[in-house]
Structures are given as structure tokens and as C-alpha cells.
Amino acid sequence: MRILLAEDEETIAVTLKDSLEEAGHEVAHAVDTESALALLESENPDVVLTDIRMPGAGGMEILKRAVELDEDRTVILMTGYATVEQAVEAMRIGAAHYIQKPFRNEAVVGLVDRLGHVRSLQAENAQLRDELRGIVAERMGEMVGRSEAMQKVFARIRTVAPTDATVLIEGESGTGKERVALALHEISPRCEHAFVAISCAALPESLLEAELFGHEKGAFTDAHRERRGRFEMAHRGTLFLDDIDDMPLAVQVKLLRVLQERSFERLGSEGSVEVDIRVVAATKKPLRELVREGKFREDLFYRINVVPVQLPPLREREGDVPLLVRHMLERHGGGKDFKISVATMNALERYPWPGNVRELENAVQRAVALSGEGNELKKETMLPLDHRWRGATETSEEVRPLRQVLREVEIDHIQRALELTGGHRTQTAELLGISRKVLWEKLRDFGIDSEDKSADPKG
């Protein structure tokens, strides 16, 4: 541990410093208040050992400043003139312990070790909590994303999932609308029952109606037996109507009645079937425009547009591409440790992804399949050979957003520092002039995959 020893009595300072260093600690010594405060700022010690009566403002000022800079820092006060009032005040400010002179150096070293161990456990717990919060924030069901746009989607899902409100998900093709619907189901009270999905664009009108409502034996040609429809299958669960913008008008009329009455008739039947379902619908086109064009019933629109969820296209999810790529490599990489260069990742982030997350996933799968024996995924295998796009992004006259340029420079600088230290994160943080926690956060945010060598005895 890094220890600041603020002590002006030379005999005490020399012997205590030697004992602490023999125990494996790094010790910075200050002989007055001013130099101790300066070392607090520059060295950021884990533990502060300070005499109360120091030349200058004194040890209480060192205590106050140490706690201001880090409220969890361990501060131990030493004095030969202890009073109860002084001890109480020191503890109130934030001192961890109060020892009176004379003392045995071994006792102080033991106290430092015990309190320092507690601090390291607290720091480890804090890091684990941060990691857990990061996981919770970045993932929801099969979806990942830390961009502001996706955080709004996650918040909306968490808010509406416990209810039975009908949800309308709007988003371009490939944005993951079914995964939103599945997340709504999985954290809802209906999660123990069925999640039933049907694409309204995949079937002609006659078959779509039979798929939704079911049919009796002999209801039409080839109806050789009774069959339950998707509404019945989803009883007490969730029914997901994908591509509802492609639903024929005739079927829309019957769907409206089911949503109103929560009952329907199978094709060829005269009896009603009652269902208890939660309906989630998705559209790739703005339904309001289809209503104006007469292609979608206005009354049905208002019936399903109870809680709208706007799913952003990938081009509007700033910072999510590296996170998605890592997630997809976990799923499709077969356990192989694939690498992606900074230049390739930057190109992936600049590409507009008209096919959204689905197109990105296809690109990752293609690159993995074409990687052969190597473990580095190439830009050439991940991006389409669209000359117009490539020319637009590679021209020397391009002016990109400053935030994007600074991000690339920072990623490159961190990777160079990691190479210089052999992946030793503590040394890398010191080289960059930042804390280890800040370095860890940047590695996570930038998607930099680096094995921590800090615990390696050879490092």
C-alpha cells in the first residue's frame, strides 16, 4: 500500500518508516503540514499516518483534506497529548483510528495492515458493484446497449412490463423489435406462461386468419382436424404481432374485436373462446401515416398504441457497436478469442448499418466464418463493398465529429500504454496519470479487451 507518514519527530519517523517499508509498503514522508498536503494531492496514498501536532496547521487539517479527497481513505492519528474531546472530533471528521505515543512500531504496522485490508475489500466490493451496475445497465434479456437511446428503451420496458397495457414497438427492420417484446414478457407477471409470436407479413390473408384464431375440422379445404390459433396458445401469456403494418384490413377488423372483447370464434365455429392475453405489436412503418393513407384502421391504431416504444436504428446508438460486436462474438465465436483492430472498429462505428443490428450480426458471423485459422477479424470481411460509402468515408476532405476523433486518439493512446506495461493495469494507470478504477471504466466503455497482468508475480 502507499502510505503517507506525516511526522516531524525524526526518531519516530525514521524507525516507523523503516518498519512500514520492511512490511512491503511504499512510504512518503512529510515533516510539516504543507508538504503533507502536497503529497496527499500528488501521491494519493491509501493510508495516512499523521501526528496531530505538526508544524503548520497541524494533523487535523491533514485529516480533513485526506477525507475530502477520498472519504473512504484510512487515516490514523498519532499524538502524545490525547484528549477525549480531540479523539471524538477526529472520529467525527473521519479518522479510522487514534493511537497515543509512545507506541511499538510493530503494533502500528499491524494496525495499518488490518485497516488497509478492510479498505482494499471495500474498494473491491465497490468495483464489483460498479461492474454489476454496468451489466444491468448494458443488458436486458437478449438486448445490449449503453447508449442514451437504448437506456430510454430499457427504462420504458422496466416501467411497463409489470402491467397488462398493450405495447406498440416502432422501429426499422433489423432493430430487434421481437427482442423488446420478449424482454417485456420475461420480466412481466406472465413470464411463466407462453410467449407466442407471429409475423403478419409472412402469411396470406386466409392463412393469417386461421393462424390467429384457429379453425374447426372441415372449416375449409385441408382443414382435416381441429387446430388452436395463436390467441389460444398465448392464453395467460403474451401474443406478439410482428409487422402489424402488413396485416390486411379484413383481419384488422377481427383483431379489433378480439382486443375489445378478449373473445373470438375459431373459423367454422359458432362458439366463442375467451382468452386472457397481453398483446404486443410491432411495426416497421409509422402507423399514423398508414392511417392517413387509409391502409390501417384508425380505431385499431388507437387500440394498440397504448404504450409506444420507439426502438432507435443502430446509427443513432452512439457507442453501442463495440458492445454489440463483443456480445455477438460470445454467441457466434465458438469460444475463440477473436481480435478486432482499432481501425476496423472505428470503421464499423462509422458505417451507417441500414440493416441495423441484424446486418451487424450477419457481418460478425461472416467475418468469423472467413477468419480461417486466424483470430483477427478483418474490415474487408465485415463491411460491404459499397464504393460510394467507402469513398465518402475515406476521402481526405472528410470532417468527422470532434468527439469521435478524440475517442479514437484516446483508445490508441491507452492501447499503447498497455503494450508498454505488458498489460499491467496498475502500471498503465500510473503511466496515464489516472486511477485504476478510471482505467477499468475506459477499457469497458471503449471495448478494449486486455487481460490484467497486475496480479502476475512476474509483472
WOTA-V224993 format. One record per backbone hydrogen bond with DSSP energy under -0.5 kcal/mol. CO is the residue of the C=O (numbers start at 1). NH is the residue of the N-H. If there is no record, write none. Layout:
<<CO/NH> <CO/NH>>
This chain:
<<1/3> <1/26> <2/46> <2/47> <3/5> <3/28> <4/6> <4/49> <5/7> <5/30> <6/51> <8/10> <9/13> <10/14> <11/15> <12/16> <13/17> <14/18> <15/19> <16/20> <17/21> <18/22> <19/23> <20/25> <21/24> <25/27> <26/3> <28/5> <30/7> <32/36> <33/37> <34/38> <35/39> <36/40> <37/41> <38/42> <39/43> <39/44> <40/44> <46/74> <47/4> <48/50> <48/76> <49/6> <50/78> <52/54> <52/59> <55/33> <58/61> <58/62> <59/63> <60/64> <61/65> <62/66> <63/67> <64/68> <65/69> <66/70> <70/73> <73/75> <74/48> <75/96> <75/97> <76/50> <77/99> <78/52> <79/101> <83/87> <84/88> <85/89> <86/90> <87/91> <88/92> <89/93> <90/94> <90/95> <97/77> <99/79> <104/107> <104/108> <105/109> <106/110> <107/111> <108/112> <109/113> <110/114> <111/115> <112/116> <113/117> <114/118> <115/119> <116/120> <117/121> <118/122> <119/123> <120/124> <121/125> <122/126> <123/127> <124/128> <125/129> <126/130> <127/131> <128/132> <129/133> <130/134> <131/135> <132/136> <133/137> <134/138> <135/139> <138/145> <140/143> <143/140> <147/151> <148/152> <149/153> <150/154> <151/155> <152/156> <153/157> <154/158> <155/159> <156/160> <157/161> <158/162> <160/163> <166/307> <167/169> <167/281> <168/170> <168/309> <169/283> <170/311> <172/175> <174/357> <174/358> <176/180> <177/181> <178/182> <179/183> <180/184> <181/185> <182/186> <183/187> <185/188> <188/191> <190/193> <194/196> <194/238> <196/240> <198/200> <198/242> <199/202> <204/208> <205/209> <206/210> <207/211> <208/212> <209/213> <210/214> <211/230> <212/231> <214/267> <215/227> <216/219> <220/223> <222/224> <223/218> <227/215> <229/233> <230/234> <232/235> <234/237> <237/278> <238/196> <238/240> <239/241> <239/280> <240/198> <240/242> <241/244> <241/282> <242/200> <243/246> <244/247> <248/252> <249/253> <250/254> <251/255> <252/256> <253/257> <254/258> <255/259> <256/260> <257/261> <258/262> <262/275> <264/273> <266/269> <267/216> <271/266> <273/264> <275/277> <276/236> <278/239> <279/167> <280/241> <281/169> <282/244> <283/171> <286/289> <286/290> <287/291> <288/292> <289/293> <290/295> <290/296> <291/294> <297/301> <298/302> <299/303> <300/304> <301/305> <304/306> <307/168> <309/170> <309/311> <310/312> <313/316> <314/317> <316/318> <317/320> <319/323> <320/324> <321/325> <322/326> <323/327> <324/328> <325/329> <326/330> <327/331> <328/332> <329/333> <333/336> <336/338> <339/377> <341/345> <342/346> <343/347> <344/348> <345/349> <346/350> <347/351> <353/356> <355/358> <355/359> <356/360> <357/361> <358/362> <359/363> <360/364> <361/365> <362/366> <363/367> <364/368> <365/369> <366/370> <368/371> <371/374> <375/339> <375/377> <378/381> <378/382> <379/382> <379/383> <384/386> <385/387> <386/390> <387/391> <388/392> <389/393> <390/394> <391/395> <395/398> <398/400> <401/405> <402/406> <403/407> <404/408> <405/409> <406/410> <407/411> <408/412> <409/413> <410/414> <411/415> <412/416> <413/417> <414/418> <415/419> <416/420> <417/421> <418/423> <419/422> <421/424> <423/425> <423/453> <424/428> <425/429> <426/430> <427/431> <428/432> <429/433> <429/434> <435/439> <436/440> <437/441> <438/442> <439/443> <440/444> <441/445> <442/446> <443/447> <443/448> <444/447> <447/449> <448/450> <451/453> <453/456> <456/459>>
